[in-house]
Amino acid sequence: MAGITASAKQEARQRLPEAAAQHFASHGLDGANVGAISLDAGFAKGTLYNYFRSKEQLFAEVLTEACRRALEIYAAAESHGSVRERLCSLAAADVEVLRQQEGFHKVLIREAMSFRNETYPLIAEHLSPFLTKVEQILAEGVGTGEVRNDQPTDRLALMFVGILTLLYVHHWG
């Protein structure tokens, strides 16, 4: 009996998070059903477990992909200039990704703001590439004198992302 090809595995690892993002948007993290996500992606009910340990891991994968796309859009914009200009460019990239999966991002923000022990560390871990980019921009700004140096850049990065989050919540409200 032939095994699953590498391209079929790659397709499944792409389709499952896409279906999951829509499912999470409709049902939230707690209400999400792993079997339904597999079926929505065009696979048998338990297929998801061949690629992801849990729906939380799948949720993290959707977040990881969103961060990757935002950073890719930012990099393609070849943003140069002041810290302000680069942070605005990064925020614009984040908004572009958010618009592609707005429902998922509403659930993501709700999960992050609820600070549950099961999900918050997972969200923080998978959001880290985006935070790292913000921190890098801010650290360069400290070096040029554009950014205050009385707070650690990791804290300033969290403040920046927090402000973006509040702006999104305000927009939805």
Disulfide bonds with the S-S distance in Angstrom:
none
